[in-house]
Structures are given as C-alpha cells and as structure tokens.
C-alpha cells in the first residue's frame, strides 16, 4: 500500500515506522525538517519538507498514486482542510484525519470524513482503566 | 442583518466598522484578548473572545440566528472550518471566507463556502489596471454566477482594427457592452460597431473564455 502521512509528530512518525516495517511505501510530510528526527534510522520511506495544504506539495508527495492519506498535524483545522483536499481534489481512496476537538470531529464525521478524535478515545480508555480498579501494566 | 465576523485583525476591524455603519448587528469572534479589548473600546462591546472554529463558541454567540458569517483570519484553514461549521452545524445561509492562497478558491467553493475573497488576486488585479500595456483588466467579478466584467484595449497594431463586431467570432459566453473610444463619446457595442485603434472595450465574459475573448478582440 502507498501511504502519505502529513505531520511527523509522535503519532505520525510512529505510524510511518510501523507501516514501513511491514513493507508499505510511506511518504511523510512535515513543514519542519527537524521533525524527521523522530523517524528511526532504518526508515526506508521518503521524508519530504513542505506544507500539505499546498496542492503542489501533495503532488510531489505522490498523493495522486496514493492508496491512503493520513493527516495528524497539531492543528485540527489544518487536518480537516488537508483531508478534504485529499478526498475531494485528489480522490484518494482512503483518507483518515485526527481532530482533537470532539465536536468538530462529530461534524466532519457526518460530512463524510473519516475523523478520529484522540481526545475522546483516550479519555474513554482512562475512564475504563479507573473503573476496572486494578492496575494493569502493559 | 445579524453578521458574525471571525477574526478581529486589520481586515476584521475595518470590515466590522463598515458593517456597523451600515446599521447591521455585528459580532466579532477573536482569540486574542488584547485585540478583543481594543475592538470593545473603539467599536462598542461587540467582540467575543473565543475560537470561531469551535462549535461551543459559535453556539454561545447565537450563530443559529445569524444571516451571515464572514471569516477573515489570516489562515485559510481556519476560515474554511469556521465557514463549514457555520454552514453545516448552524445552517447559516451565507458564508464568506477570506483566502490567502488563490489556489483555494475552487476548493472552498467545492466544500460549500458561498463566497471567497482573495486579497492576493485583488492586489494583482489592481496592479494590472495600472500597467498601461496590460491587454485585459478585470473590473468586476460575479463570483456566484461565474461571470466577470473585463476591459480589453485595442492596440493600433491589432488586425481587428477596422473590423465590425459581427465579423469577429467571439466566444459564446462573451458579450461586448460598451466601447470607450480614444476620442469621442462612449457608446454601446452593437453588431455593426467598428473597432478603432485605442478603443477600450468593456465586456462580460466567463473566466474560462477570457483568454479567447482577448485574442479575438485583438486579433492575435
């Protein structure tokens, strides 16, 4: 699978590493080259400096041939906009974006974006752990 | 009309001032506390501190009853999201977004923003007008109809000088409106109007056929 990941923060870099290890063709985009320090030395994909809101940059990242686009920058609005460009301009078959704000996530989910609110999910996990009572170390 | 302005920067400030002068009910949503204070001091208590892309903020300022939302922050993505949230969550009938990157004009329209205003394009157009040799100048755009009014100058070396309008095969979407000759009075363009060197032609056209119109009128 050919995947373009926008945002090389902790999540983006981790996802890039996992997909790369499994043999997928990965391109990571970030506006700051310093972010690429998070990629492991054996990373076999492409790291590209550029703003994914710019359609030219997305083309350079190979979005036209990509099977999937994942956007996990720090900005919800940036993620929303990039995801919509990938979906509606480049017709990428699978587009996933992170939206921290649960309310905005809800709206864009109903608008047809595959949006994940890590806030909601993580809060849920914490709550379940607390309710279970016992400490589990994993 | 109740109008919500997202972004209290320079554009937001002067826009709000103009809208207030026209007698509208205006509310500005601005993240920055200092900017909020300035607006409240100078324009009256009309600035709400908050993130205009957030549902909770927009709910609090009564976006549900707004007739229009205008997003004029400096970031295209923030303007897009503010408009989309207003449109899809609060059913605001008209949304206007400021854009910095001209590329986003088509995208924003596709994503449901009613009107986009790009300062880059506007600046370019105004500079174009000041360049005397520029063959075509944009005078006005009806963005919701996909039409524009342009001005084309006929230079003396044009092969169309001396020809009548009906002899030219103008693009179907184009209509010549007015001819302003170098000397003499302006007159309405008709089929029998003869093109003269130095004429300024005011025409209605679609952006797609703009280049064709210019080429046909100037004979190149």
Interface residues (C-beta under 8 A of the other chain):
Chain A: X53 X54 X55 X75 X76 X77 X78 X80 X81 X84 X85 X88 X89 X101 X103 X104 X107 X110 X111
Chain B: X53 X54 X55 X56 X75 X76 X77 X78 X80 X81 X84 X85 X88 X89 X101 X103 X107 X110 X111
